[in-house]
Amino acid sequence: MAEILVLVEHVDGEVKKVTLELLTLARSLGSPSAVWAGPGYSEAAKARLAEYGADKIYVAGAQDIADHVVAPKAELLARLVSSASPAAVLVAATAEGKEVAGRLAIKTDSGVLTDAVGLSDGLVAEQSIFGGGVNVKSKVVKGTPIVAVRPNSTAPEASAGAAAEEQVEVELSDAAKAARVVERVAQDKGARPELTEAAIVVSGGRGVGSAENFAIIEKLADALGAAVGASRAATDAGWYPHQFQVGQTGKTVSPQLYIAAGISGAIQHRAGMQTAKTIVAINKDPEAPIFELADFGIVGDLHQIVPNLTEEVQKRK
Amino acid sequence: MNIVVCVKQVPDTATERKLNAKDNTLDRDAADGVINELCEYAVEEALKIKEAHGGEVTVLTMGPAKATDTIRKALAMGADKAVHLVDDALHGSDALSTSYALAQTLKKIGFDLVILGSESTDARTGVLAAMLAERLGAPQLTLARKVEIDGSSITIERLTDYGFDRVQASLPAVVSVVEKINEPRYPSFKGIMAAKKKPVQTLGIADAEIDAAQVGLSGAWSEVADFAVAPPRAAGTIVKDEGDGGAKAAEFLASKKFI
């Protein structure tokens, strides 16, 4: 079966959920080979990748790979594309994943498709564009198809793979080392899942009213095991950190469930969340456009409804 | 310092955006063309760098004739001059073709710093800055929420999922910016008037030494095979809160097995 390379996303040595989704998707197309870039590889990581079907694991554990912006990962993948001649390369459609895909496309003279929400026989990708308004099917016509797949597009399913390990040494070019990470600064987000890959997202907007009031949004999110998002109005007002902004100029999320509290649903916001499978809206304005998208809408004061909902969720756990 | 800002004209997101059924490319006549929002932040950052360190700001755009409106907007904000890459052969270019055409043009016009918005509202691929860095062999300083320049050294704060990375490189470099970085200025009346007199150089593919086989629909590395307007979402249930809104929402979530 044709080999499919999957770039592993990992944080502190832990494999992210999106990688399990990608391995699951890759199994439907061929034989998945996980590619581990940077330090942090362990027996636990190997077991996780094997559990979700990795037939092979390429391990390039050099610190160098993590110390420069994106380019070393593209060099590593380009080397593997040339030695393994895979049928495709899959990466997560995160900001960084897409940048890796972009550079890899040029290195290997291959086409790239970003933000795929599905991938079928013949490597035809489904994409949802214009804020979910148009569905397109596209394909790569030159080189090795490189596809950035949106988190939450495939349900991860376990299926044991052989996980044959192969160590890979990469001699990075000077160009790849040109941009150096001199400091990493983590900002508090507690134990919540990462926004773009969370299965449930609870977002607050203008209606939340203040930074302090975001605590009720966070409580609901924690009760649901969800990530917290915010509309641009809320981040512009300084009520919530910018990296949690969902929308046209912020993050695109595609969760199973999206709860919008105090968000009117301006185009800026809709562009970032419209492809959520289920949408719940809470807003005191019955005319708010967010209700046009909502599977379930409640017209009323979020300051009452959100704490009540949190309590109900906790009761049912 | 020679700063080049790449800007893109996109269909206004407030209007209905379409693909053209004839060749599955963006229908540029269906909606009003406006400057891509993140490009305004890129122009603003370029102007700020020029104000602090001196130099010249050149606007570079690839697009059809009507993209001159977008050039004028950037010039009215304060950019010094513009280069418009316009050629029928470019129609239907994908991200790889676009990055190739822009890289060829950038090599031609020269630069110390290239600044872009981190993505466009139409294609939203988010790959162009990385591709330009790769093609130009220049350091990639993308997703910047802050840019600092000290001599020939450049440091940015790169937005990440966990916070940010401080990233350092030497000029020349390619930078992309996120919306948090600044507050784009509005063009003044004086700026709008002055923009009319600023030089706009028009280049075709031959002028920029762009190989026609690598651009346009036929040169693209990927293609849209088919598209369909997404069916509208089925109307949902909307209830008024009578003190039981939270409980009703919980029932709905339970019915969908979220709790």
Interface residues (C-beta under 8 A of the other chain):
Chain A: V11 V69 V70 A71 A74 T94 A95 E96 K98 E99 V100 A101 G102 R103 A105 I106 K107 D109 S110 G111 V112 L113 T114 D115 V124 S128 I129 F130 G131 G132 G133 V134 N135 V136 K137 S138 K139 V140 V141 K142 G143 A175 A178 A179 R180 V181 V182 E183 R184 V185 A186 Q187 K189 E194 L195 T196 I200 L224 R232 T235 H242 Q243 Q245 Q248 T249 G250 T252 Q256 L257 I267 Q268 A271 T278 I279 V280 I282 P286 F291 E292 L293 A294 D295 F296 G297 I298 V299 G300 D301 Q304 I305 V306 P307 N308 L309 T310 E311 E312 V313 R316 K317
Chain B: T13 A14 E16 R17 K18 L19 N24 E37 L38 D94 A95 L96 S99 S118 T121 D122 A123 R124 T125 G126 V127 L128 A129 A130 M131 A133 E134 R135 G137 A138 P139 Q140 L141 T142 L143 R145 T155 E157 R158 L159 T160 D161 Y162 G163 F164 D165 R166 V167 Q168 A169 S170 A173 V178 E179 K180 A220 W221 S222 E223 V224 A225 D226 F227 A228 V229 A230 R233 A234 G236 T237 I238 V239 K240 D241 G243 G245 G246 A247 K248 A249 A250 F252 L253 A254 K256 F258 I259
